[in-house]
């Protein structure tokens, strides 16, 4: 097995360990897209795990995120990155420690775009760490969800266009990501409250937040109208459909969809 094939195999293994929502749709993509989207997802997950880390203080998080963002502006220096994260190897997860591996598996024609989006995400997350995630207004929520999820949509749109010329609306791509993230926020309200954080704007009711999620998910539906590639369409439909159904479950007072319900839904989408 070549070194690159070995890295690709490691990336898919890591993907399965780290993503409940995206692992299945990524594996349904054609080989080049599968490799590319897996790499891109893991790059952003590596950054996300710094922001979410419960063992790091906010100053350290900012430092790590900003230094990583600076490295992502150029051909990635794996050794320099290793020096940045090594002091925290006991608390950072493997997906973060191996960021340079995921960048290496990304095709040369698109890796700069992936690094660019990941770097913007890291900088935005560092800014929100500095603000201690105090979301007061709808504009704050828009800004936060752009950095943590809307950018995923932008990066995916860049990948679709690079692969076969598919052009999609970047604003709708951002809304797609925002919708998915807001469902996560609604799922984790109690957990976030216990750690002293709220991602719901001051004065908003739970119904306001549901409405915000529904509006963005509806725009996510519109996003898919420009996509004709069947495997890409399938990729986009699964997370969106899961988010819509999770939102319904939350409205009905359930914590989330059961694994059986998730698996049944995926099979339903695949056969439609």
N, C-alpha and C positions, 0 to 999 in steps of 0.2 A: 504494500500500500504506500503510495507517494505521501510526502509530508502534507501536501494540500488536501488530499483525500482524507487523511487522518484528521486534519483540522475541521473539515466539513462534517465528518462523522461526530466529532466531539461537539460541534456547534448544535447539531440536531439533538444530541443527547442532553445538552444543557438547556435547549429550548423546551424539551419535554419536562425537565425538572422545574423550570421557572414560569411557564405560561399555561394556565388552564384554558384561556380563551383563544390564544393564537396558534397553539401547536398544531391542532388538526387542520385548520384552514391553510397554514403554511405548507404542510406536507401534501396538500392537494394541488399545489402549484406545479407548473412544468419545471424541469430540473434547474434551469438557469435562474428563474424567478425564485424558486424554493431556496436556493443557495443565497441569493441576494437578500431576500426579505428576512431570512433567518439571521443573517449577519447583521442587517440593519436593526432588527428587533433587539438582538442581544447587545448591540452597542448602546442603544437607548436604555435598555434594562440595566446595564452596568452603571449608567449615570443615575438612574432612578433609585438604585439600591444605596447610593451614597446619600441622596436627599432623605430617604426613608429610614436610614440607619438609627436604631435606638441607642447605640453605644457611643455615638459621636456627638460632641456639642456643636452648636450652630456655627461657631467660628471655624472649627476644623472642617465642617462640611463645606462652608464657603471657600475655604482655601483649596480643598481638594477639587471642588467643582470648577473654580476659576483656573487653576493650574492645568487641569485636564482640558478645559475649553481652549486654552492657549496652545496646547500641543495639537489639538484637532485642526488648527488652522493651517498646518503644514503636513507634508508626508509624515505619518505617525512615527514618533521615536519611542519604540517599545522600552528601551532601557531607561530613558528619562521618566517614562510613566511608572516603571517599576520602582524607581527611586521615590516617586511621589507617594505611591500607595503602600510600599513595604512596611513603613512604621505602623500601619494599621491592618496588617495581614491577619491578625487574630480576630478582628471584628468585621472586616469586609468579606462579603461572600465571593465565592469562586467566580461567578459571572462578572464581577467588577474587577477582580484581580487579573482576569484574562482578557481584558478589553482589546489588547493588541492582537490576540488570536482571532477575535471576531472581525477586526478590520482586515486582517490578512486574507480571510475567506471571501471578502467582498470583491467582485470583479472590478478591474482597473477603470473601466469606463464610467462607473457610477460611484466609486468609493469616495471621491471628493465631495459629492453632494451629500452622501450619508454622513461623512465627517462634519460637514457644514451644519446640517440640521441638528446633529448630536451636540455640537459645540454651542449652538444657539440655545438648545435646551439646557445645557449645563450652566450657562451664564444666567438664564432666566430663573432656574432653580436656586442658584446662589443668591440672586436678588430677593427671592421669596424667603429663603432661609434668614436673610438679614432682617426682613420684615416680620419674622417669626410667624409667617403664614396668617397674618391678620387680614382677613378678607371682609371689608366693610360694605362694599358696593357691588352692583352688577358688573361694573367696569373692572373691578378687582377680580371677580370670578372669571370674567372673560379673559383677562390677562393671565391668570394662573392656569386656567385650563388650556390656553393656547400653548404655553411652554411645556406643560406636562403631557399633553395629548394631541392638541391641534397640530403640533409639529410632526407627529407621527403621520398624520394624514398628508401633510405637505411632502414629506419624504417619500411616502408610498406613491403619490402622484408623480414625483420625479422619476421613480423607478419604473412605473408603467410607461411613461413617455420615453424613457431611455430604451426600454426593451422593444416596444413595437410601435412607437409613435402615438400611443393613446393619449389624448389631451383631456384633462379633467379640470374642473373649476376648483382652484385652490381654496377659495373661501368656503365652498361646500365641504372640501376635504377637512378643513379646520373644524367646521361644525360637526362633522362625523366624529372626529376625535373628542370634541367637547362633550357630545352626547354620551359616548362610552364612559368618559371620565366622571360625568355627573351621576351616572348610575352607580359607579363605584363609591362616590361620595355619599350617596343615599344609603348604600349598603353598609357603609362603615361609620355612620353618624355616632353610634354609641362608643365604638372603639376609639374614634378620634376624640370624643368628649373626655374619655378616661385619661387621655394623654394631654389634655388641655388645649386642643386645637379644634377649630370649626371652620369648614370651608363654605359655610352658608352665610351669605351677606346679612348684615345687621338689619333686623326688622322683617326679614323674609320668613314666611311660614313654610312648612313642609310642602304644602300645595304649590307655592311659588317655585320651589326647587323642582318638583315633579314637572311643572309646566315648562321650565327652562330645559330640562332633560328632553321632554317630548318634542319641543320645538327643534332642538338641535338634531335629534334622531330623525325627525321628518326631513330635515335638510340633508342628512346622511342618505336617506332614500333617494333624494334628487341627485346626489353625487354619483350614484351608480348608473344613472341614465346615460352617461357618456361612455360607459364601459361595454365593449362588445366581446372582449376576450373571456371565454367561458370560465377558465380556471381563476382568473382575476375576479370575475363577478361572484363566483362561489366563495372566494376568499373574503370578499367584502360583505357578502350577505350573512355569513355565519356569525361574526361578532355583533353585527347590527341586530340581527334577529334575536340573538341571545340577550342583548341589552334590552330590547323591547319587551321580551318575555320576563326578564328579571324585574323590570320596572312594574309590570303588571302584578307579578308575585308580591313585590314590596307593597303595592297599593292594596293588595288583598290580605296584607298582614303577615305574609310569609317572609322568612329571612332571605331566601334565595331559591333558585330552581334546584331540584335534586339532580344528582349525577345521572340518574335514569332519564329524567326529563331532558337534560342536556343532550345525552346520546341519541334519544329518540328524535329530537329536533334536528340535530346534525344529519341523521339519516334521511329525514324528511326533505331537508334542503338539497342534499346530494342527489336524491332521486327525482326532484322536481324539474 
